[in-house]
């Protein structure tokens, strides 16, 4: 082995592995169930924060870089009663059947089914009219809603990219159960399809958030300054709506 190769090997062996940034486990709940738990080190966190995912199926703790994962897990255990109360407030699943209702852009649509109608849902006033096999109604309405989300979110994306002076990237719908939007390193923006059920300003706030990430891939002051510049004036109201009513978007379509 040459001296250069030896030095390279020694350097590689001495190099310390990057410390882990995430720990996964479960949390014993007061009712005897086990709730998935994620503890993440956040580069800018100064304290421990606990959140419950929108669908109530996961607890997340953010901890400072210097804190041990065990401290985050203990923090979650000490607040298991609070988590239980938040989980109980998550809306129960509702069936999508003829005569039931579905939210759409902040409105409530009534599902009207007749076998003779086209299989593709059609919006007529406050009715969503659909035909075809009755046992596939929920699945076809979900696909229609996802298509509507893509159409509206694509228009939002073009508008906010123009405000940020950025080229318009690819956009896709997401079926994530724990994120409303995301932006990949490659620039692809994903928006949760369930946001089509929320008022328009809520969906637009999430799209604006992801456009700001195209420029600043963090949550630094520069990110928030750009978001404030490109987002609609009702950004704060949209964030409050999503925090309060976001879980209701998971009450339908498992």
PyMOL commands that set and color helices and strands:
alter all, ss='L'
color gray80, all
select helices_A, chain A and resi 3-14+69-78+80-88+134-164+193-197+200-215+221-230+235-250
alter helices_A, ss='H'
color red, helices_A
select strands_A, chain A and resi 22-28+34-41+49-52+59-63+101-104+107-113+122-124+127-130+171-174+181-183+189-192
alter strands_A, ss='S'
color yellow, strands_A
deselect
rebuild
show_as cartoon
